[in-house]
Structures are given as C-alpha cells and as structure tokens.
Amino acid sequence: MKRSKAGRVMTVILAAGVLAAVVVVVLWRTYTGASYGGDKAEWVYVDSTMTEERLLEMLPRQLGNAGGKAAVLWRLGGGDMSRAAGAYRIDPGMTSLDIYRTISRGRQTPVKLTFNNVRTLGQLAARVGERMAADSASFVAACNDVLPAAGFKKPGYIAAFLPDTYEFYWTASPKYVVETLLKHRNGFWTDERRAKAKALGLSPVEVATVASIAEEETNDRAERAVVGRLYINRLDKGMKLQADPTVKYAVGDFSLRRITSRHLGASSRYNTYKYAGLPPGPIRMPEARTMDAILDSRPHKYLYMCAKEDFSGRHNFASDYATHQANAARYHKALNQRNIK
C-alpha cells in the first residue's frame, strides 16, 4: 500500500514536471519563436538619447510580431541601453530574440555612405547628415578641426575627399569620419602621382581644382584630359583661365546656359574672367579617374575651347584666337537660333 501511494506521488511529480517543461517550451516559443516576416530588410535606428521605454514601444510597431512581448524579449536579450545606440539591419527570418539580443549588445550593421556630384562642403555635410547619426554642422566642425592640421585651407576642403562608397557604423564620430575619408584620399596621392603633379607645376589640391573645372566643362570623359591640359597651358602662359564653370560657381548658379557680361562682373575670386590663376579651390569634388586623366594628359597647344554648336556637350578646341572666334561665332548663332538667353 505504501509503495502504491509512493508510486502515485512520483507519477504526479513526473507529470507535473513534464507539464512544466511543456509550459516553459510553449512560453519560450511564444516569446522568442516569432521572426521578422518582411520581404526585405528593415533598418532600426537607435539614437543615443532614446529611452528604454521609447525603444520598447518602437520595435513592436516597426517589426510587427517579431517585436512583440518587448519587455520580456529585451530582458532575455540582455536589456542594456548603454550599448544599444546604432543602426541595425533586420533581415527576413531573423528571430525576435536575436533582434533584441543584437540591439542590446550593440552589434551594429555598417551603413554605406556614398557621394558623388558634390560641389560644396555644405552638400557633402548634408549627405553625411542624411546617412549618419551626426548632423551636418558636426561634420563641418570636424573638418575645421582636422583639415587645417593636414595642410588644407577652407576653400580647398573639398579636395580632402574622393567620391566613393564608404562603410561606417551609424554612430561613428564626425571626426572619425573626416579622418577616414582623408586617409582614403591620401592613399590616392602616392609618391608617383605627387611626382606627376609636380612635373605639371601643380600641388595635389591644384590638380583637384583643374580636374573639377574639367568635369564641369564636359560630361565627355574622353575630353577631360584635353580640357585640363588646356587650362594648364593657360596657366603656364600667364593667361586668365576664363572658365565659364568658375563663373557659375562664383554667382552660385550652375544651371546657367549662357554667361553674360552681368555674370562676368562678379566680384569673386572664383571668377576666372576677372582674376588670374586658379580659383581658391575646387568647384566640385573631382573623381579620382579625372585627376589621373589630368596627371597622364598628353601635351597639346590648345589655349581656347568653345562648346560645339550641335549641343552635343563636346567642344571645339583652338590654339589661336582667330580660330576660337570662328568657333564661338557658330556657337552663339546656335544659341540665338534656340532663343537661349
């Protein structure tokens, strides 16, 4: 009888244990088994000022079922707000617990920072501010902190960077971003390239300036070396560059299709019709391949250029003024025929 009673007690205990185990498994799956079911990756951004309460409100709303039971999942994942700031890519199929654990442990996903067709430091700073946690003003402040010590003056700041795609953690400091971008640019300027620049009588920043004018002058990559060499020829002869894109930069309007006497009177050091020599700095951030094209450009005798009258974007080149005048007359006639003011 005692044995039978003891057996029944043991059976009850075992049954209770099995039930408890089942309950634990069910609860565990309920809380952690959900996964992100979106058809593409979702990005979660946690800034340094976000509170735990705000985070736990945001995740269920943004991730649906995968963000449910937020308080429990957050605790299971580690629950550490001191490490949570960052950007996180949530891929389809990622489990709830993995999501919360990833954020709690600060396992950020690098973000891509891509820029090209940038004309001013302000435009670059805005691009950085769009992709990074730091705002544009902080990036400009970091440039002021880092670049002068590296030998750059403010008009030449844009020459400290190269158009490309970079990866950073979203929370990277502006100073780190500037230093990293500068390091990449400095890597481009090898001893060999510096020697080529010196042979042309130019510094690296001056090469960037010539390349920037060439890029604004023509979209035809094959022409850029010719255009750049033309302006170097003018520099060597002490002639004013008289480059239309520098005037557009001076007046702040790159949409101009016709430069008039009103524009040529602009009192800006970027107005190369009024002031001799190169402008104070690049009028855009030139591509590495354009600078290489300038450095490797073949010598020629061209001193003048004028857009072709067929509006192809290419140019007629001349080594004497009479030929240039004839080229210019055809182009202005085409402008008048199209009523381009």
ABEGO torsion letter per residue (X at the ends): XAAAAAAAAAAAAAAAAAAAAAAAAAAAAAAAABBBABABBBBBBBBAABBAAAAAAAAAAAAEAAABGAAAAAAAAGGBAAAABEBBBBBBGBBAAAAAAAAAAGBBBBBBBBBBGBABAAAAAAAAAAABABBAAAAAAAAAAAAAAAGBBAAAAAAABBBBBBBBBAABBAAAAAAAAAAAAAAABBAAAAAAAAAAGBBAAAAAAAAAAAAAABABAAAAAAAAAAAAAAAAAGBBAGBAAAAAAAAGBAABABBBAAAAABBBAABAAABBEBBABBABBBBAAAAAAAAABBBBABABBBBBAAGAGBBBBBABAAAAAAAAAAAAAAAAAAGBX
